Amino acid sequence: MKATPIFSFLLLFLMTSVTFAQDELQITAKDSIVQSSWIFGVGMNAVDDSGNVFDGLLNFTDEWNVVPYPSRVSIGRYFKSGLGLEAIGTYNRYKEGKNVDGEILTENISYFGIDGRITYDLNKIIGETGWFDPYVGIGAGYTDANNRGRGTYNAIVGFRTWFSDRWGLDLNATGKWAMSEEEGVSNHIQYAAGAVYQFGIEKGLSKRGEEKLELLAAIAKEKQRQTDSINEVNRLKDEALLAERLKKQQEADALAVAEKAKVDAVNKRKTGIKSRIEKLGNVYFDLNSSYVNTSSKKVLDSLAQVLEEIPTLKLKITSHTDSRGTSKYNDWLSQRRVDKTKAYMISKGVSEDKLTTEAYGETMLLNECDDNTYCPEDKHAVNRRSEFVILEF
């Protein structure tokens, strides 16, 4: 069925919209979140120990105690479930003149605290954000405050804000209630602020990232449906083209078989010619001689007959000497040998354009019989030769 202009326009608009939406919905680094990690923190702490946890919360001048250097260190493990386990150590100093346990101090007193806590990430409920990561928790610890040690039950509220996957700030407040009712041991609040560093990070998709992933899957499914529909329309056409292609392939295969048979026949003939020439052997010379002797003439006569039978055959004649004598003399002698060999072939009716020559002197010995090695005559004789190399069939 021929598509109408309106139908074609709507189809084009739909495909363009889907493609644009898919480009906009690519999963990016912003869609990934830290799901579990270790967190190490260093910062400051302030203690409000006026004797009443909730009285005078913002009375910094009279009730808050702070030291002007890092006084809090923590290490914790946080899990995909939102739960976290953390150990905290703090140091502080109650200042002379501050209201502690309802009394004005007359001297400075050190404060030590070791606490453990379990927290829960509220972003698991309200949705992940990087700039605001609130949490609540409970815990217990031991505190030495105002020269009195006590175990404490703790309640924590705080939040972190992250500048990157690894670095952030942590601000929190911890209410500490004494486990015993010993006289003079009061409840108090400890505030903290500091830098935190995450390591051993495991990341995953945020809720928005998971939504994007689901939408991308739906878009891919729709595109596949459209592709399947187009493929179905083209199926019959493809079948006809395939039948035609198969017919051409069969014809090409038949031609390839015939060509291969032709090539195999040529190669077989070439192999036979090469084997025939190799069986004739080399032409050998006497010591210090370039004379073509009777046995060598028989080889050359047979070689001339091969060249006559095969008009397209061309050979290269190479001549050599043994190692005895100077290199310069042997170069001259091998040149005479190759010239004499070629001249004899021409005398037997071989066309000169079928022969090329090269003299190697003593440079291509067939055995160990060099200038530094003693050899008997029969070994030296092996190197005094002319050889034949097929150049063209």
N, C-alpha and C positions, 0 to 999 in steps of 0.2 A: 504494500500500500504506500503510495507517495505521500510524504509528510506535508501538511499545510504550512504556510509561512508562520502562522500564529503558534502552531505546535512546535515548530523548530525553534522559535524565539523563546518559548517557555522552557524547553529542554535546555537550551544554552544558558538561560538565566539560572536554572536550578543547578547545573553543573558548576557555573561560576561561583554561586553562593556557597556551595558545599566546599569548593576548593579554598575560597577565602576564609571560611570558618575554620577549616582544618589548619590553615597557616596560622590563624590567630590562636589556635588551641594547642600549639606545640608545647610539650612538657619542657619546662626550663628549670634552672637552678632555684628559682623562686618557689617552685612547686614542691621542692623537697625540704624535709625538716629533719632535725636531729631527734631520733626516737630513743636512743639510749647512749649513755656516755659516762665517763668519770668526770667529776668537776672538782678542781682545786681552787681554793679561794684565799685571798689575803686582804685584810682591811682593818677598819677601826671598829671599836665597840664603845658604847656609852651605857652607864648603869644608873638607873633611877631607883634608889633604895631608901625612900623617905619613911618607910614603915607601913605604907598603904599603896597597894599596887596601882590603883586607879586615881589616886588623889595627886593633883599637881603634875599631870602628865607633861605639860609644856613649861614647867618651871625650870628652865635651863640653868639659871643663875644659882639657885639655892639647892637644887636637888640632883642635877645631872653631873656625873663624874666621867671625865674623858682624859686620856693621855695623848700627847701630841705626836704619836708615832704609831706605826702598825701594831695592833694589839689583838688581832684575831686571825687564826688560821683554821682552814677546814678542808676536808677531803670527803667526797661522797660518790656513790654509785647510783645512777638513775636509770630506770628500766622503761621498756616500751609501754607497760601498763600505766605509767604515770607515777608510780611509787618511787621514792628515793630513800636511801639510807645514808646518813651523814654523821661524821665525827667532828667535833669542834673543840678547839682549845682557845681560851681567852685569858687576857691579863688586863687589869685595870688598877687604878689607885683612887681610893676615896680621899678627897682633898680636905684639908683643914678648913673649917668654916662652913662645910656643906651639911645639910640636914640628912642624917642617916639614922634609920630606925627611930625617927622622931626626936633625935637629939642633934645638937650642933657639935661637930667633931673638933677636938682640940689638937689633933695631929693627923698626919697622912697615914693611911692604912692600905696595904696591898689587897688586891682582889684577884682570885684565881677561879677559873671555871673549866670543867671538862664535861662535855655534854654529848649525848647521842640522840638522834631524832629520826622519825619517819615522816616523810612529807608526801603530799599528793599534788600533782600538777593540775590546776583548775582548767588549764587549756584543753584538757581531755573532755571537759564539759562544755566550755564556752567557745571552743574553736582555737586553732593554733594561730598565734601572731608572734612575730619576732621581737617587737618593741615592748610588749607587755606580756609577761609570763608569770602569772600569780600562782601562789601555792599556799597551802595550810599544812600544819603538822602537829604532832605530839612527840614528846620525848621525856628523857630523864637524865639526871646528871649529878655531879657533885660540885658544890661551890664552897669556897673558903672566902667569906665576906665579913668585914668588921671583926676579924680575928675569931670568927666562929664558923666551923665547918658544918655543912648540912647536905643531905640528899634532897633533890628537888624533882617535882613533877613539872614538866614544861609544856606550854602551848605556844605555837608559832604561827605567825602570819607574815607573808612577805611577797616580794616579786623580783624577778630578774628582767633586765632589758638587754638584748643582744645586739652588738655592733657587727658581728660576723658569726660564722658557725663556731668559732672557738672563744672569742672574747666577749665579755659582757660585764654588767654591774649587778650586784645583789644587795638589796635593801630589805631588812626584816626586823621584826620586833618579837621578843620572846618573853612571855610571862613565866616567872619561876616561883612555884609554891613549895615551901619547905615540907618535907615528908614528916618531920617531927614537930611537936608544939613546944620545944624547948624555949625557955624564956630568953628574950633578946634576939631570937632568930626570926627574921621577918621575911615576908615575900617581897619580890621586887621585879622590875622590868629591865631587860637588857636589849638595847638597840644595836644594830650592826649595819655597816655599809662597806663595800669593798669590791675589788676586781675579782672576776672568776674566769677560769680557763678550762675549756673542755678538751678531753683527749679520749682515745679509745672509742671514737664516735661510730655509731651505726645510724645510717640515714634511711628514710623512707618517704613516701609521698604524703603530703598534707591532705586534708579533706578536699580542698579545692583541686589539688593535683589528681586525686582519685576520681573526682567528678569529671575533670578534663579527660582522663584516661577512658572513662566509660563513654563519654561523648565521642571521643576519637574512634572508639571501637564501633559505635553506632554508625558514624559517618563512613568508616571503612566497609561496614556491612552493606550500607546503602549503595556505595560505589560498586561493590562487588555484584550487587543485584542488578545494577544498571549494565555492568560489563557482561554479566551472564545473559541479559536480555539482548544486547547487541550481538553477542556471540551466537545466540540462537538464530537471529535474523541472518547471519552470515554463514550458518552451517551448511545449507544446501549448496551455496556458491562454492564453499571450500571443498565440498565433496566432489563437485564437478572439476574443479581445478586439480584436486588430488588425483582423480582418474587420469586426467591429461598428463599430469606430472609423472605418474607411474608408467604410462605408455612411453614417454620420452626417456624415462630412466631405463626401461627395458631395452630400448633401442641403443641407448648409450652403453649399457652393459654389454650388449652383443658386439658393438664396435670395440669396446675395451678388450673383450676376450679375443677378438680377431687380431687386434693390435698387439696384445701380449704374446699371442702365438707367433706372430711375425717377429717380434723382438726376441723371443726365446730361440727361434730358429737362427736368427742372426748371431746371437750370443753363442749358441752351440757351435756354429760354423767358426766363429772367432776363436773359441776355445780349442777347437780341433786344429786350426792353423797354428796357434801358439804352441800347442803340444807337439805338432809335427816339426816345427823349427827347433824347439828345445831338444827333441830327440836327435837332431842332426849333430848337436854338440858344438864345441868351439873349434877354431883354427889355432893350432899350436906351432911355435917356431923354435928352431934350434938356438943355442946360446949365441948371442951377438949377431943373429941373422934375421933378415927380413924376407928371406926366400920362402915362397909358398911351396911346401913340399908335396909329395904325392898324396899322402893321407889327407892333407888339408884341402887339396884340389878336389878330392871326392866329396868333402863336405860342401865346398863352394859350388860344385856342379849340381848337387842336389838342391841347394838353396836357390840357384838360378832357375831350376825347374819349377820350384814353388812360386817364384816371382812371375814366371811366365804364365803359370796357371791362374794366378790371381792378379789381374792388372792393377787393382786398386791398392795393393800392398806396398808399403814403404818401410824401409829399414834404416836404422842407425848402426853403423859399424864403429865399435870402440876397440882400440888396441892398447896393449899393456906390456910391460917388461917385468923381469924379476928385479930384486933390489941391488944386484951386483953392478958395479960401475957407478959413475957420478950421476947425479940427478939430471944434469944438463945433457949428458950423453944418452941417458934413458929416454928423455923427452924426444930427442932427435930420432932414436931408434924406434920408439913407438909410433912416431909420425910416419916413418918409412913403412912400418908394418901395416898401418891402416891404409896408406896409399897403395901399397902392393895388393892388399886384399881387395880394395875397391877396383883397382885396375884389372885384376883377374875376373871379377864379376862382370865388368863392362865388356871384357873380351869374350864373355860367354853370352853376350846379347842383352844384358840387363841395362835398361835405360839409366843414364846417370842421374836423372831427376828423381829416381826411386831410392837413391842412396845418399845418406849424409854420414860424415865421419867425425870422430873426435879421438885425440890421442891423450892418454893419461900418464904415460911414463910409468914410474914405480909407485904412484900414489894410491893405487887400489889393489893391493895385494890380497890374495884369497886365503892366505895362511899367515903364520907367525914369522915367516922367513924375511925379516927386515935386516938392516945393516948391522944390528947388534946381536943377531941370533944365527948360530950355525945351523945349516940345513943341508941334507944330502941333495944330489942333483935332481932326483925325481920330484922332490917338493918344489925346488926352484922352477922346474919345467911347467908346473901348474900355472904359474903367473905369466909365462910368455905366451900370450894368447890374443886372439881377436874374438870379440863377442858380438852378438846381433840382437838389437832391441827393436821391437815392433813399434813404429810410430803411427801408422795408419793402416786400417784394414781395407 
